[in-house]
Amino acid sequence: VAFGVGLYLFNFQVLGRTVFPWFQEGPDQTFELFAHAAFGLLLVPFFLGMHRRLQAGTGEPY
């Protein structure tokens, strides 16, 4: 979830304010925050699997 929220903060609050000013006007910010948090939640199994493989000593992230 933290990855998704961090991605939201970078996308909308950093890039949206500096590079794409029209980006702030478009979508509902509450929905976008929820969607990014859900995306981060869906990535948890992949991050855990990668962490387990790296700790097992295979050294291969894939």
Secondary structure, 3 states (H helix, E strand, C coil): CHHHHHHHHHHHHHHHHHCCHHHHCCCCHHHHHHHHHHHHHHCHHHHHHHHHHHHHCCCCCC
